[in-house]
Every structure is written in C-alpha cells, then in structure tokens.
Amino acid sequence: MSFGPIPDIELSDGVRIPQLGLGVLRIDNDATADVVSDALAVGYRHIDTAAGYGNEQGVGDALVRNGFAHGQARKEVFITTKLRDSEQGYDSALRAFDRQLGYLQTDYVDMYMIHWPTPFDWRSTQTWKAFLQLRDAGKVRTLGVCNFLPEHLERLHNETGCWPTVNQIELHPTWQQREVVKFCRAHDIAVEAYSPMARGADLQAGGGLLEEIAQAHQVSVAQVILRWHIEHGIIIIPKSTHQSRQIENGSIFDFALTADEIAAIDALDGPTRAGHDPMTFSYS
C-alpha cells in the first residue's frame, strides 16, 4: 500500500522540494536503512537527516539499496542534511561536507543546512561562504538554515547578502512561531516544520477539538495536524519508524480542512516550545 503523489513547493532559487518528507532524528544508524527503505517503498521522495543524528550512513545505505544513489533515479529523491554545529566555519564546513557526502554515498545533496544559529558563537557568515562554494561546485542544490530567528536571518543577510531558501523550525499547533513565519514569508524563505506534532504532545491538544475535526473527515488526529500544516503552505518532515504510520502520515492530500477548522487549530497557539531555544542551544 502507498499514497498518491506529494506536491512540490518551489523555493526562491527555483529548486523544488516535496512538501512532505521523512525525518530520521533519533533513529539508530543500524535501523535507518530499513526505515528509509520502507518510506521510499510507499512513495516518500524527501529524506531529512543531519550530521548530528549519526545516521547519514544508514540513509546512504538505503539510497544504494533502492537504486536512488546515482544516475537519473537520484533526481527523484530530495536529500537534506545539516552541518554539525561544532564544525561551523569555512574550512571545517568544507571538510565536514566531504565526509557527510561519503556517508550518504551519492554525488550531491539537495539541501545543506546550518543546524543552529549559535548566536553566542556566531560562525554562520564564514560557514555560508563555504556553503556557496559547495553550491557553485554542484555539490549542493540549495542552501538552508534551521532554528534561525529573524535577527539571525537579518545578520546572515547583512554579512553575506544572502537569504536562505528554507528555514527549518519547530512548529506545531501549540507553538506556531508566527513572527518567525511572517518574517520568512516577507523575504521569500520557505518554512519547514520539524516536530510538526510536538513529538506527539499536540495529539492531545484542543480538548477534543482535533478529535471532532478528525471524525468529520474520517481521518486520524495526526492527519488533521499534518493537513493543517499543508493548508498553511508549510513543508513537513514527520518521523515514523513504522511503515503503516508512514503511510498514514502521507495520506493527507485527499481531503482539506475548512476555513473554520483551520482557524480553530490556529487558536491553539501557546507559549511553550517542545524543543530547544535557538538563543542558547547547540547541537554539537
């Protein structure tokens, strides 16, 4: 069993990214190849990993196993990885990328990202110069950042003249980061949500509201939340190690929420994040 085609979003540089992907955070490297293979088998064509996850080798093994590592088939899969924060900087980023590409066992990465802004040890400017070199060399197609607040995006732009094409942030119904989203949209930066269900916590949000919406559409609460992201034009990378759940997460393009349902979920926004503070955190 699989699901229908996943729509693409065109980024500011013309690169197209599938709006739904598979995140592989906290999946052991030894298990990652099977999880990614299951996802590819049911229709996923967007895989999101990072040096800090320790499982790029597993992603690469899945690409090789399923014939997506090279040639024409490679163009069918969008692969994102992220630089380890401890390796930010010009020379260190170039060295890190070569190692990461070796793990992924392919010729290029679709998107390379700065994982955290680390404003207390800002090296994004020199890192970005390395990223531009990798893009110009054809080793990376598009360049993004993760967890950047407007002040970090502005600083990067002021010092490099560039905006990233994507900002991947924690975003879910109870933590909507509206000011960050507004700033990104004003500067043609696509927003990508990780923890799109707050690591499962938002499945209980709304005091029965989400269950009511789910029943109206004969879908699950998880599908309602993921569809809410889609309705807002957000790129999402839900994680699941189970193929049945991967199929459920992907089966969100054959129904639509009403304007009232979207507004009701919008009203769940709250003051508490599920993850880390970009002002203080480093994913070393």
Disulfide bonds with the S-S distance in Angstrom:
none
